[in-house]
Amino acid sequence: MSLPVTALYAGLLALYFVWLATRVIKARRLYRVALGTGQHRLVERAMRAHGNFAENVPLALLLLALAEMNGLPIWALHALGVALVIGRVLHATGIAREPEEFRWRVIGMSLTFTMLIAAAAANLGLALAILTS
């Protein structure tokens, strides 16, 4: 089965993941930190932006793929994908800056959680419809 919508958002998010990883590498080089944060706030912020992305995106993409496989309308899949991408970019933008842009961090996490909840609800509805038919 083909999953073109999930593939689109997975590709975009993978590129952003690599970009976040390069920010960690650059911060570590700049502040000469081989492992961990070296107790430097900007290294820690870059690491947390990257880490939070890695903690949330895999489950979101799995839910998106399952919803696509089970027939969620394309408009709903794109709404979920766009919410996820925007949420992750805003969160990383907010957390990585010094001083922190807290509003972007909050909006980003809110969009990410909204996407996760909506995708979970869609998957539950789709699964129940399939199981009871």
N, CA, C and O atoms as a Tinker XYZ file with bonds, in Angstrom:
   532  protein
     1  N      0.846000   -1.185000    0.000000    73     2
     2  CA     0.000000    0.000000    0.000000    64     1     3
     3  C      0.890000    1.247000    0.000000    63     2     4     5
     4  O      1.896000    1.314000    0.706000    81     3
     5  N      0.507000    2.187000   -0.776000    73     3     6
     6  CA     1.229000    3.441000   -0.897000    64     5     7
     7  C      0.746000    4.436000    0.154000    63     6     8     9
     8  O     -0.452000    4.520000    0.426000    81     7
     9  N      1.663000    5.184000    0.740000    73     7    10
    10  CA     1.344000    6.190000    1.757000    64     9    11
    11  C      1.958000    7.531000    1.369000    63    10    12    13
    12  O      2.867000    8.013000    2.046000    81    11
    13  N      1.473000    8.139000    0.289000    73    11    14
    14  CA     2.121000    9.354000   -0.202000    64    13    15
    15  C      2.014000   10.551000    0.739000    63    14    16    17
    16  O      2.940000   11.360000    0.804000    81    15
    17  N      0.916000   10.680000    1.462000    73    15    18
    18  CA     0.782000   11.824000    2.370000    64    17    19
    19  C      1.766000   11.678000    3.529000    63    18    20    21
    20  O      2.472000   12.627000    3.870000    81    19
    21  N      1.812000   10.503000    4.125000    73    19    22
    22  CA     2.763000   10.267000    5.207000    64    21    23
    23  C      4.191000   10.428000    4.707000    63    22    24    25
    24  O      5.034000   10.993000    5.404000    81    23
    25  N      4.465000    9.937000    3.514000    73    23    26
    26  CA     5.812000   10.060000    2.943000    64    25    27
    27  C      6.200000   11.523000    2.780000    63    26    28    29
    28  O      7.347000   11.888000    3.040000    81    27
    29  N      5.268000   12.361000    2.355000    73    27    30
    30  CA     5.536000   13.782000    2.196000    64    29    31
    31  C      5.959000   14.412000    3.522000    63    30    32    33
    32  O      6.988000   15.084000    3.593000    81    31
    33  N      5.163000   14.194000    4.571000    73    31    34
    34  CA     5.470000   14.810000    5.863000    64    33    35
    35  C      6.682000   14.161000    6.536000    63    34    36    37
    36  O      7.445000   14.841000    7.223000    81    35
    37  N      6.861000   12.863000    6.345000    73    35    38
    38  CA     8.049000   12.201000    6.892000    64    37    39
    39  C      9.313000   12.765000    6.244000    63    38    40    41
    40  O     10.317000   12.973000    6.925000    81    39
    41  N      9.270000   13.011000    4.948000    73    39    42
    42  CA    10.422000   13.582000    4.259000    64    41    43
    43  C     10.739000   14.986000    4.745000    63    42    44    45
    44  O     11.896000   15.304000    5.016000    81    43
    45  N      9.715000   15.830000    4.856000    73    43    46
    46  CA     9.925000   17.191000    5.353000    64    45    47
    47  C     10.484000   17.183000    6.773000    63    46    48    49
    48  O     11.425000   17.913000    7.085000    81    47
    49  N      9.899000   16.360000    7.617000    73    47    50
    50  CA    10.325000   16.301000    9.016000    64    49    51
    51  C     11.721000   15.706000    9.156000    63    50    52    53
    52  O     12.479000   16.115000   10.036000    81    51
    53  N     12.070000   14.753000    8.308000    73    51    54
    54  CA    13.414000   14.174000    8.357000    64    53    55
    55  C     14.467000   15.234000    8.018000    63    54    56    57
    56  O     15.521000   15.289000    8.652000    81    55
    57  N     14.186000   16.058000    7.037000    73    55    58
    58  CA    15.118000   17.134000    6.696000    64    57    59
    59  C     15.267000   18.117000    7.850000    63    58    60    61
    60  O     16.371000   18.583000    8.134000    81    59
    61  N     14.170000   18.429000    8.506000    73    59    62
    62  CA    14.229000   19.344000    9.647000    64    61    63
    63  C     14.980000   18.705000   10.822000    63    62    64    65
    64  O     15.706000   19.388000   11.545000    81    63
    65  N     14.802000   17.401000   11.007000    73    63    66
    66  CA    15.514000   16.669000   12.052000    64    65    67
    67  C     17.025000   16.770000   11.849000    63    66    68    69
    68  O     17.774000   16.997000   12.800000    81    67
    69  N     17.461000   16.600000   10.613000    73    67    70
    70  CA    18.890000   16.710000   10.307000    64    69    71
    71  C     19.371000   18.136000   10.558000    63    70    72    73
    72  O     20.465000   18.332000   11.088000    81    71
    73  N     18.581000   19.122000   10.189000    73    71    74
    74  CA    18.954000   20.508000   10.438000    64    73    75
    75  C     19.105000   20.767000   11.937000    63    74    76    77
    76  O     20.057000   21.423000   12.360000    81    75
    77  N     18.163000   20.250000   12.746000    73    75    78
    78  CA    18.277000   20.409000   14.199000    64    77    79
    79  C     19.541000   19.721000   14.725000    63    78    80    81
    80  O     20.212000   20.248000   15.613000    81    79
    81  N     19.861000   18.556000   14.183000    73    79    82
    82  CA    21.069000   17.840000   14.607000    64    81    83
    83  C     22.325000   18.640000   14.276000    63    82    84    85
    84  O     23.269000   18.672000   15.065000    81    83
    85  N     22.338000   19.283000   13.118000    73    83    86
    86  CA    23.516000   20.085000   12.766000    64    85    87
    87  C     23.650000   21.295000   13.685000    63    86    88    89
    88  O     24.765000   21.754000   13.936000    81    87
    89  N     22.546000   21.814000   14.184000    73    87    90
    90  CA    22.620000   22.922000   15.149000    64    89    91
    91  C     23.273000   22.460000   16.451000    63    90    92    93
    92  O     24.022000   23.216000   17.071000    81    91
    93  N     22.994000   21.228000   16.865000    73    91    94
    94  CA    23.635000   20.679000   18.059000    64    93    95
    95  C     25.135000   20.553000   17.814000    63    94    96    97
    96  O     25.939000   20.942000   18.660000    81    95
    97  N     25.506000   20.017000   16.674000    73    95    98
    98  CA    26.921000   19.842000   16.335000    64    97    99
    99  C     27.641000   21.186000   16.308000    63    98   100   101
   100  O     28.740000   21.314000   16.848000    81    99
   101  N     27.027000   22.187000   15.683000    73    99   102
   102  CA    27.644000   23.514000   15.616000    64   101   103
   103  C     27.806000   24.118000   17.003000    63   102   104   105
   104  O     28.842000   24.711000   17.304000    81   103
   105  N     26.794000   23.972000   17.846000    73   103   106
   106  CA    26.886000   24.522000   19.208000    64   105   107
   107  C     27.981000   23.813000   19.998000    63   106   108   109
   108  O     28.733000   24.456000   20.730000    81   107
   109  N     28.075000   22.497000   19.855000    73   107   110
   110  CA    29.122000   21.763000   20.563000    64   109   111
   111  C     30.509000   22.182000   20.092000    63   110   112   113
   112  O     31.428000   22.320000   20.899000    81   111
   113  N     30.657000   22.383000   18.796000    73   111   114
   114  CA    31.962000   22.827000   18.271000    64   113   115
   115  C     32.291000   24.230000   18.766000    63   114   116   117
   116  O     33.413000   24.497000   19.195000    81   115
   117  N     31.318000   25.115000   18.706000    73   115   118
   118  CA    31.537000   26.504000   19.106000    64   117   119
   119  C     31.969000   26.608000   20.563000    63   118   120   121
   120  O     32.861000   27.389000   20.896000    81   119
   121  N     31.340000   25.821000   21.428000    73   119   122
   122  CA    31.630000   25.890000   22.861000    64   121   123
   123  C     32.520000   24.748000   23.345000    63   122   124   125
   124  O     32.698000   24.556000   24.547000    81   123
   125  N     33.079000   23.990000   22.391000    73   123   126
   126  CA    34.028000   22.909000   22.692000    64   125   127
   127  C     33.471000   21.925000   23.720000    63   126   128   129
   128  O     34.075000   21.668000   24.761000    81   127
   129  N     32.296000   21.385000   23.388000    73   127   130
   130  CA    31.624000   20.412000   24.247000    64   129   131
   131  C     31.575000   19.096000   23.488000    63   130   132   133
   132  O     30.877000   18.981000   22.481000    81   131
   133  N     32.311000   18.109000   23.967000    73   131   134
   134  CA    32.373000   16.825000   23.268000    64   133   135
   135  C     31.163000   15.943000   23.568000    63   134   136   137
   136  O     30.690000   15.217000   22.693000    81   135
   137  N     30.664000   16.006000   24.794000    73   135   138
   138  CA    29.565000   15.137000   25.204000    64   137   139
   139  C     28.683000   15.902000   26.176000    63   138   140   141
   140  O     29.178000   16.621000   27.044000    81   139
   141  N     27.386000   15.745000   26.028000    73   139   142
   142  CA    26.470000   16.443000   26.925000    64   141   143
   143  C     26.404000   17.921000   26.595000    63   142   144   145
   144  O     26.622000   18.330000   25.455000    81   143
   145  N     26.099000   18.714000   27.611000    73   143   146
   146  CA    25.910000   20.150000   27.390000    64   145   147
   147  C     27.105000   20.982000   27.820000    63   146   148   149
   148  O     27.202000   22.151000   27.447000    81   147
   149  N     28.014000   20.409000   28.594000    73   147   150
   150  CA    29.102000   21.201000   29.142000    64   149   151
   151  C     28.584000   22.339000   29.994000    63   150   152   153
   152  O     29.283000   23.327000   30.223000    81   151
   153  N     27.363000   22.197000   30.459000    73   151   154
   154  CA    26.658000   23.204000   31.254000    64   153   155
   155  C     26.563000   24.537000   30.526000    63   154   156   157
   156  O     26.559000   25.602000   31.143000    81   155
   157  N     26.487000   24.457000   29.198000    73   155   158
   158  CA    26.300000   25.667000   28.404000    64   157   159
   159  C     24.845000   25.709000   27.938000    63   158   160   161
   160  O     24.351000   24.767000   27.319000    81   159
   161  N     24.178000   26.804000   28.243000    73   159   162
   162  CA    22.741000   26.918000   27.979000    64   161   163
   163  C     22.378000   26.787000   26.503000    63   162   164   165
   164  O     21.364000   26.165000   26.187000    81   163
   165  N     23.164000   27.346000   25.594000    73   163   166
   166  CA    22.815000   27.269000   24.176000    64   165   167
   167  C     23.002000   25.857000   23.625000    63   166   168   169
   168  O     22.260000   25.434000   22.739000    81   167
   169  N     23.980000   25.135000   24.142000    73   167   170
   170  CA    24.140000   23.737000   23.751000    64   169   171
   171  C     22.940000   22.939000   24.257000    63   170   172   173
   172  O     22.372000   22.125000   23.530000    81   171
   173  N     22.566000   23.182000   25.504000    73   171   174
   174  CA    21.411000   22.488000   26.072000    64   173   175
   175  C     20.141000   22.803000   25.287000    63   174   176   177
   176  O     19.342000   21.905000   25.024000    81   175
   177  N     19.949000   24.036000   24.919000    73   175   178
   178  CA    18.748000   24.413000   24.159000    64   177   179
   179  C     18.722000   23.725000   22.794000    63   178   180   181
   180  O     17.679000   23.223000   22.376000    81   179
   181  N     19.842000   23.699000   22.107000    73   179   182
   182  CA    19.903000   23.013000   20.815000    64   181   183
   183  C     19.619000   21.527000   20.978000    63   182   184   185
   184  O     18.906000   20.926000   20.174000    81   183
   185  N     20.183000   20.944000   22.026000    73   183   186
   186  CA    19.959000   19.514000   22.277000    64   185   187
   187  C     18.496000   19.222000   22.601000    63   186   188   189
   188  O     17.943000   18.228000   22.130000    81   187
   189  N     17.872000   20.077000   23.395000    73   187   190
   190  CA    16.472000   19.836000   23.763000    64   189   191
   191  C     15.528000   20.050000   22.585000    63   190   192   193
   192  O     14.530000   19.340000   22.457000    81   191
   193  N     15.828000   21.011000   21.731000    73   191   194
   194  CA    15.004000   21.193000   20.530000    64   193   195
   195  C     15.062000   19.931000   19.669000    63   194   196   197
   196  O     14.040000   19.450000   19.180000    81   195
   197  N     16.264000   19.409000   19.496000    73   195   198
   198  CA    16.459000   18.179000   18.720000    64   197   199
   199  C     15.833000   16.987000   19.434000    63   198   200   201
   200  O     15.147000   16.178000   18.809000    81   199
   201  N     16.065000   16.876000   20.734000    73   199   202
   202  CA    15.542000   15.745000   21.502000    64   201   203
   203  C     14.028000   15.730000   21.571000    63   202   204   205
   204  O     13.411000   14.676000   21.421000    81   203
   205  N     13.424000   16.883000   21.796000    73   203   206
   206  CA    11.966000   16.935000   21.861000    64   205   207
   207  C     11.356000   16.554000   20.520000    63   206   208   209
   208  O     10.322000   15.887000   20.470000    81   207
   209  N     11.987000   16.971000   19.448000    73   207   210
   210  CA    11.553000   16.575000   18.108000    64   209   211
   211  C     11.590000   15.048000   17.987000    63   210   212   213
   212  O     10.624000   14.427000   17.543000    81   211
   213  N     12.713000   14.458000   18.388000    73   211   214
   214  CA    12.883000   13.008000   18.294000    64   213   215
   215  C     11.911000   12.253000   19.194000    63   214   216   217
   216  O     11.558000   11.109000   18.905000    81   215
   217  N     11.484000   12.870000   20.261000    73   215   218
   218  CA    10.542000   12.225000   21.185000    64   217   219
   219  C      9.110000   12.236000   20.670000    63   218   220   221
   220  O      8.339000   11.332000   20.992000    81   219
   221  N      8.742000   13.221000   19.891000    73   219   222
   222  CA     7.350000   13.381000   19.486000    64   221   223
   223  C      7.035000   12.969000   18.054000    63   222   224   225
   224  O      5.940000   12.473000   17.789000    81   223
   225  N      7.953000   13.158000   17.139000    73   223   226
   226  CA     7.658000   12.944000   15.727000    64   225   227
   227  C      7.424000   11.477000   15.351000    63   226   228   229
   228  O      6.519000   11.216000   14.560000    81   227
   229  N      8.178000   10.512000   15.866000    73   227   230
   230  CA     7.935000    9.128000   15.435000    64   229   231
   231  C      6.501000    8.643000   15.702000    63   230   232   233
   232  O      5.880000    8.044000   14.824000    81   231
   233  N      5.982000    8.896000   16.890000    73   231   234
   234  CA     4.605000    8.478000   17.189000    64   233   235
   235  C      3.621000    9.212000   16.289000    63   234   236   237
   236  O      2.663000    8.616000   15.796000    81   235
   237  N      3.852000   10.496000   16.074000    73   235   238
   238  CA     2.959000   11.276000   15.212000    64   237   239
   239  C      2.936000   10.714000   13.791000    63   238   240   241
   240  O      1.867000   10.592000   13.192000    81   239
   241  N      4.101000   10.374000   13.250000    73   239   242
   242  CA     4.153000    9.812000   11.902000    64   241   243
   243  C      3.518000    8.424000   11.842000    63   242   244   245
   244  O      2.883000    8.074000   10.847000    81   243
   245  N      3.684000    7.644000   12.889000    73   243   246
   246  CA     3.036000    6.335000   12.931000    64   245   247
   247  C      1.523000    6.493000   12.905000    63   246   248   249
   248  O      0.836000    5.802000   12.152000    81   247
   249  N      1.004000    7.400000   13.723000    73   247   250
   250  CA    -0.444000    7.647000   13.737000    64   249   251
   251  C     -0.925000    8.158000   12.379000    63   250   252   253
   252  O     -1.993000    7.761000   11.913000    81   251
   253  N     -0.149000    9.031000   11.745000    73   251   254
   254  CA    -0.511000    9.537000   10.431000    64   253   255
   255  C     -0.545000    8.400000    9.403000    63   254   256   257
   256  O     -1.474000    8.316000    8.600000    81   255
   257  N      0.453000    7.539000    9.429000    73   255   258
   258  CA     0.503000    6.414000    8.487000    64   257   259
   259  C     -0.665000    5.453000    8.696000    63   258   260   261
   260  O     -1.273000    4.995000    7.729000    81   259
   261  N     -0.977000    5.152000    9.942000    73   259   262
   262  CA    -2.100000    4.249000   10.214000    64   261   263
   263  C     -3.423000    4.861000    9.758000    63   262   264   265
   264  O     -4.277000    4.170000    9.202000    81   263
   265  N     -3.582000    6.155000    9.997000    73   263   266
   266  CA    -4.802000    6.830000    9.550000    64   265   267
   267  C     -4.898000    6.810000    8.022000    63   266   268   269
   268  O     -5.978000    6.610000    7.465000    81   267
   269  N     -3.774000    7.016000    7.356000    73   267   270
   270  CA    -3.777000    6.978000    5.893000    64   269   271
   271  C     -4.099000    5.575000    5.387000    63   270   272   273
   272  O     -4.865000    5.415000    4.437000    81   271
   273  N     -3.522000    4.570000    6.015000    73   271   274
   274  CA    -3.779000    3.183000    5.618000    64   273   275
   275  C     -5.248000    2.793000    5.821000    63   274   276   277
   276  O     -5.802000    1.996000    5.064000    81   275
   277  N     -5.857000    3.362000    6.844000    73   275   278
   278  CA    -7.238000    2.990000    7.165000    64   277   279
   279  C     -8.279000    3.914000    6.553000    63   278   280   281
   280  O     -9.463000    3.810000    6.875000    81   279
   281  N     -7.853000    4.819000    5.671000    73   279   282
   282  CA    -8.800000    5.558000    4.859000    64   281   283
   283  C     -9.232000    6.928000    5.342000    63   282   284   285
   284  O    -10.273000    7.421000    4.909000    81   283
   285  N     -8.467000    7.566000    6.229000    73   283   286
   286  CA    -8.810000    8.927000    6.622000    64   285   287
   287  C     -8.742000    9.815000    5.372000    63   286   288   289
   288  O     -7.811000    9.691000    4.576000    81   287
   289  N     -9.716000   10.701000    5.200000    73   287   290
   290  CA    -9.708000   11.557000    4.000000    64   289   291
   291  C     -8.408000   12.357000    3.876000    63   290   292   293
   292  O     -7.785000   12.733000    4.868000    81   291
   293  N     -8.027000   12.598000    2.628000    73   291   294
   294  CA    -6.755000   13.263000    2.354000    64   293   295
   295  C     -6.687000   14.650000    2.986000    63   294   296   297
   296  O     -5.624000   15.057000    3.456000    81   295
   297  N     -7.792000   15.380000    3.005000    73   295   298
   298  CA    -7.778000   16.718000    3.602000    64   297   299
   299  C     -7.447000   16.640000    5.087000    63   298   300   301
   300  O     -6.742000   17.500000    5.616000    81   299
   301  N     -7.960000   15.601000    5.765000    73   299   302
   302  CA    -7.688000   15.432000    7.199000    64   301   303
   303  C     -6.240000   15.020000    7.431000    63   302   304   305
   304  O     -5.614000   15.458000    8.396000    81   303
   305  N     -5.710000   14.180000    6.549000    73   303   306
   306  CA    -4.307000   13.789000    6.656000    64   305   307
   307  C     -3.394000   15.003000    6.506000    63   306   308   309
   308  O     -2.429000   15.162000    7.254000    81   307
   309  N     -3.707000   15.850000    5.538000    73   307   310
   310  CA    -2.892000   17.050000    5.342000    64   309   311
   311  C     -3.044000   18.021000    6.514000    63   310   312   313
   312  O     -2.075000   18.670000    6.907000    81   311
   313  N     -4.232000   18.124000    7.066000    73   311   314
   314  CA    -4.420000   18.991000    8.243000    64   313   315
   315  C     -3.550000   18.508000    9.394000    63   314   316   317
   316  O     -2.916000   19.312000   10.076000    81   315
   317  N     -3.517000   17.204000    9.610000    73   315   318
   318  CA    -2.673000   16.635000   10.665000    64   317   319
   319  C     -1.191000   16.869000   10.357000    63   318   320   321
   320  O     -0.430000   17.268000   11.238000    81   319
   321  N     -0.786000   16.624000    9.118000    73   319   322
   322  CA     0.616000   16.798000    8.737000    64   321   323
   323  C      1.080000   18.237000    8.849000    63   322   324   325
   324  O      2.179000   18.500000    9.337000    81   323
   325  N      0.259000   19.165000    8.404000    73   323   326
   326  CA     0.622000   20.582000    8.484000    64   325   327
   327  C      0.715000   21.023000    9.944000    63   326   328   329
   328  O      1.639000   21.746000   10.318000    81   327
   329  N     -0.239000   20.588000   10.768000    73   327   330
   330  CA    -0.200000   20.934000   12.196000    64   329   331
   331  C      1.087000   20.413000   12.836000    63   330   332   333
   332  O      1.711000   21.102000   13.642000    81   331
   333  N      1.474000   19.203000   12.472000    73   331   334
   334  CA     2.687000   18.622000   13.035000    64   333   335
   335  C      3.929000   19.403000   12.610000    63   334   336   337
   336  O      4.767000   19.739000   13.447000    81   335
   337  N      4.049000   19.689000   11.334000    73   335   338
   338  CA     5.233000   20.408000   10.844000    64   337   339
   339  C      5.315000   21.802000   11.476000    63   338   340   341
   340  O      6.366000   22.196000   11.981000    81   339
   341  N      4.228000   22.530000   11.445000    73   339   342
   342  CA     4.236000   23.879000   12.022000    64   341   343
   343  C      4.512000   23.811000   13.524000    63   342   344   345
   344  O      5.278000   24.614000   14.057000    81   343
   345  N      3.891000   22.860000   14.194000    73   343   346
   346  CA     4.121000   22.713000   15.630000    64   345   347
   347  C      5.567000   22.424000   15.969000    63   346   348   349
   348  O      6.109000   22.993000   16.917000    81   347
   349  N      6.193000   21.558000   15.217000    73   347   350
   350  CA     7.584000   21.205000   15.503000    64   349   351
   351  C      8.524000   22.371000   15.201000    63   350   352   353
   352  O      9.473000   22.605000   15.948000    81   351
   353  N      8.274000   23.096000   14.124000    73   351   354
   354  CA     9.127000   24.242000   13.792000    64   353   355
   355  C      8.975000   25.336000   14.843000    63   354   356   357
   356  O      9.972000   25.898000   15.296000    81   355
   357  N      7.741000   25.645000   15.236000    73   355   358
   358  CA     7.537000   26.686000   16.241000    64   357   359
   359  C      8.150000   26.303000   17.580000    63   358   360   361
   360  O      8.766000   27.139000   18.240000    81   359
   361  N      7.990000   25.056000   17.986000    73   359   362
   362  CA     8.566000   24.614000   19.259000    64   361   363
   363  C     10.081000   24.741000   19.233000    63   362   364   365
   364  O     10.673000   25.284000   20.165000    81   363
   365  N     10.710000   24.248000   18.179000    73   363   366
   366  CA    12.172000   24.309000   18.088000    64   365   367
   367  C     12.652000   25.752000   18.038000    63   366   368   369
   368  O     13.684000   26.085000   18.621000    81   367
   369  N     11.914000   26.606000   17.347000    73   367   370
   370  CA    12.275000   28.025000   17.282000    64   369   371
   371  C     12.222000   28.648000   18.667000    63   370   372   373
   372  O     13.111000   29.408000   19.048000    81   371
   373  N     11.193000   28.328000   19.407000    73   371   374
   374  CA    11.036000   28.908000   20.735000    64   373   375
   375  C     12.054000   28.428000   21.740000    63   374   376   377
   376  O     12.608000   29.228000   22.494000    81   375
   377  N     12.310000   27.134000   21.762000    73   375   378
   378  CA    13.186000   26.560000   22.796000    64   377   379
   379  C     14.668000   26.829000   22.516000    63   378   380   381
   380  O     15.465000   26.918000   23.450000    81   379
   381  N     15.039000   26.956000   21.259000    73   379   382
   382  CA    16.463000   27.058000   20.919000    64   381   383
   383  C     17.041000   28.448000   21.154000    63   382   384   385
   384  O     18.261000   28.609000   21.167000    81   383
   385  N     16.204000   29.436000   21.336000    73   383   386
   386  CA    16.705000   30.812000   21.462000    64   385   387
   387  C     17.017000   31.184000   22.900000    63   386   388   389
   388  O     16.456000   30.642000   23.852000    81   387
   389  N     17.923000   32.118000   23.013000    73   387   390
   390  CA    18.281000   32.672000   24.318000    64   389   391
   391  C     18.230000   34.189000   24.181000    63   390   392   393
   392  O     19.083000   34.740000   23.485000    81   391
   393  N     17.294000   34.896000   24.795000    73   391   394
   394  CA    16.283000   34.354000   25.696000    64   393   395
   395  C     15.216000   33.586000   24.921000    63   394   396   397
   396  O     14.973000   33.823000   23.738000    81   395
   397  N     14.601000   32.671000   25.632000    73   395   398
   398  CA    13.601000   31.789000   25.052000    64   397   399
   399  C     12.388000   32.563000   24.563000    63   398   400   401
   400  O     11.942000   33.523000   25.193000    81   399
   401  N     11.859000   32.118000   23.413000    73   399   402
   402  CA    10.608000   32.664000   22.873000    64   401   403
   403  C      9.495000   31.726000   23.343000    63   402   404   405
   404  O      9.044000   30.852000   22.603000    81   403
   405  N      9.067000   31.928000   24.583000    73   403   406
   406  CA     8.173000   30.969000   25.237000    64   405   407
   407  C      6.853000   30.793000   24.495000    63   406   408   409
   408  O      6.321000   29.684000   24.450000    81   407
   409  N      6.318000   31.858000   23.916000    73   407   410
   410  CA     5.027000   31.731000   23.229000    64   409   411
   411  C      5.115000   30.764000   22.058000    63   410   412   413
   412  O      4.182000   29.998000   21.819000    81   411
   413  N      6.245000   30.788000   21.313000    73   411   414
   414  CA     6.404000   29.867000   20.180000    64   413   415
   415  C      6.537000   28.428000   20.678000    63   414   416   417
   416  O      6.034000   27.494000   20.054000    81   415
   417  N      7.203000   28.272000   21.781000    73   415   418
   418  CA     7.348000   26.939000   22.375000    64   417   419
   419  C      5.979000   26.387000   22.773000    63   418   420   421
   420  O      5.667000   25.227000   22.503000    81   419
   421  N      5.171000   27.220000   23.412000    73   419   422
   422  CA     3.837000   26.792000   23.862000    64   421   423
   423  C      2.926000   26.513000   22.666000    63   422   424   425
   424  O      2.241000   25.490000   22.638000    81   423
   425  N      2.911000   27.400000   21.693000    73   423   426
   426  CA     2.078000   27.185000   20.503000    64   425   427
   427  C      2.524000   25.926000   19.773000    63   426   428   429
   428  O      1.693000   25.144000   19.311000    81   427
   429  N      3.834000   25.729000   19.670000    73   427   430
   430  CA     4.357000   24.541000   18.995000    64   429   431
   431  C      3.948000   23.246000   19.675000    63   430   432   433
   432  O      3.535000   22.295000   19.013000    81   431
   433  N      4.063000   23.209000   20.998000    73   431   434
   434  CA     3.655000   21.991000   21.718000    64   433   435
   435  C      2.143000   21.808000   21.649000    63   434   436   437
   436  O      1.657000   20.681000   21.552000    81   435
   437  N      1.397000   22.911000   21.698000    73   435   438
   438  CA    -0.060000   22.818000   21.595000    64   437   439
   439  C     -0.475000   22.235000   20.248000    63   438   440   441
   440  O     -1.356000   21.378000   20.187000    81   439
   441  N      0.151000   22.691000   19.175000    73   439   442
   442  CA    -0.152000   22.128000   17.852000    64   441   443
   443  C      0.245000   20.655000   17.767000    63   442   444   445
   444  O     -0.488000   19.838000   17.209000    81   443
   445  N      1.402000   20.326000   18.321000    73   443   446
   446  CA     1.858000   18.932000   18.295000    64   445   447
   447  C      0.901000   18.039000   19.073000    63   446   448   449
   448  O      0.507000   16.980000   18.586000    81   447
   449  N      0.526000   18.457000   20.278000    73   447   450
   450  CA    -0.402000   17.654000   21.080000    64   449   451
   451  C     -1.781000   17.578000   20.433000    63   450   452   453
   452  O     -2.434000   16.536000   20.487000    81   451
   453  N     -2.225000   18.671000   19.824000    73   451   454
   454  CA    -3.509000   18.652000   19.121000    64   453   455
   455  C     -3.470000   17.642000   17.985000    63   454   456   457
   456  O     -4.421000   16.886000   17.785000    81   455
   457  N     -2.363000   17.628000   17.236000    73   455   458
   458  CA    -2.212000   16.671000   16.151000    64   457   459
   459  C     -2.229000   15.244000   16.690000    63   458   460   461
   460  O     -2.914000   14.379000   16.143000    81   459
   461  N     -1.471000   14.996000   17.767000    73   459   462
   462  CA    -1.418000   13.644000   18.341000    64   461   463
   463  C     -2.795000   13.194000   18.826000    63   462   464   465
   464  O     -3.194000   12.056000   18.580000    81   463
   465  N     -3.509000   14.058000   19.499000    73   463   466
   466  CA    -4.839000   13.708000   20.010000    64   465   467
   467  C     -5.817000   13.480000   18.860000    63   466   468   469
   468  O     -6.570000   12.506000   18.865000    81   467
   469  N     -5.805000   14.380000   17.872000    73   467   470
   470  CA    -6.704000   14.227000   16.726000    64   469   471
   471  C     -6.388000   12.956000   15.940000    63   470   472   473
   472  O     -7.300000   12.243000   15.520000    81   471
   473  N     -5.110000   12.673000   15.740000    73   471   474
   474  CA    -4.717000   11.457000   15.010000    64   473   475
   475  C     -5.082000   10.212000   15.798000    63   474   476   477
   476  O     -5.518000    9.215000   15.223000    81   475
   477  N     -4.905000   10.265000   17.114000    73   475   478
   478  CA    -5.295000    9.118000   17.948000    64   477   479
   479  C     -6.799000    8.896000   17.873000    63   478   480   481
   480  O     -7.254000    7.761000   17.726000    81   479
   481  N     -7.570000    9.972000   17.973000    73   479   482
   482  CA    -9.029000    9.859000   17.900000    64   481   483
   483  C     -9.468000    9.336000   16.532000    63   482   484   485
   484  O    -10.353000    8.484000   16.446000    81   483
   485  N     -8.853000    9.843000   15.470000    73   483   486
   486  CA    -9.186000    9.371000   14.126000    64   485   487
   487  C     -8.883000    7.883000   13.987000    63   486   488   489
   488  O     -9.681000    7.132000   13.425000    81   487
   489  N     -7.733000    7.459000   14.497000    73   487   490
   490  CA    -7.370000    6.045000   14.416000    64   489   491
   491  C     -8.318000    5.177000   15.229000    63   490   492   493
   492  O     -8.695000    4.093000   14.784000    81   491
   493  N     -8.706000    5.632000   16.404000    73   491   494
   494  CA    -9.674000    4.873000   17.205000    64   493   495
   495  C    -11.004000    4.750000   16.462000    63   494   496   497
   496  O    -11.592000    3.670000   16.404000    81   495
   497  N    -11.475000    5.868000   15.894000    73   495   498
   498  CA   -12.728000    5.832000   15.140000    64   497   499
   499  C    -12.653000    4.924000   13.928000    63   498   500   501
   500  O    -13.569000    4.141000   13.676000    81   499
   501  N    -11.569000    5.024000   13.179000    73   499   502
   502  CA   -11.385000    4.179000   11.998000    64   501   503
   503  C    -11.290000    2.707000   12.394000    63   502   504   505
   504  O    -11.892000    1.852000   11.746000    81   503
   505  N    -10.551000    2.413000   13.432000    73   503   506
   506  CA   -10.397000    1.015000   13.869000    64   505   507
   507  C    -11.728000    0.438000   14.336000    63   506   508   509
   508  O    -12.078000   -0.692000   13.996000    81   507
   509  N    -12.462000    1.215000   15.112000    73   507   510
   510  CA   -13.765000    0.728000   15.591000    64   509   511
   511  C    -14.736000    0.524000   14.434000    63   510   512   513
   512  O    -15.505000   -0.437000   14.435000    81   511
   513  N    -14.710000    1.410000   13.457000    73   511   514
   514  CA   -15.587000    1.257000   12.296000    64   513   515
   515  C    -15.250000   -0.008000   11.519000    63   514   516   517
   516  O    -16.141000   -0.729000   11.070000    81   515
   517  N    -13.953000   -0.271000   11.363000    73   515   518
   518  CA   -13.527000   -1.474000   10.639000    64   517   519
   519  C    -13.861000   -2.722000   11.437000    63   518   520   521
   520  O    -14.333000   -3.707000   10.868000    81   519
   521  N    -13.626000   -2.701000   12.740000    73   519   522
   522  CA   -13.875000   -3.875000   13.579000    64   521   523
   523  C    -15.351000   -4.206000   13.730000    63   522   524   525
   524  O    -15.708000   -5.370000   13.910000    81   523
   525  N    -16.206000   -3.202000   13.660000    73   523   526
   526  CA   -17.625000   -3.444000   13.874000    64   525   527
   527  C    -18.404000   -3.601000   12.566000    63   526   528   529
   528  O    -19.620000   -3.791000   12.589000    81   527
   529  N    -17.712000   -3.523000   11.431000    73   527   530
   530  CA   -18.440000   -3.664000   10.163000    64   529   531
   531  C    -18.480000   -5.108000    9.695000    63   530   532
   532  O    -19.054000   -5.401000    8.646000    81   531
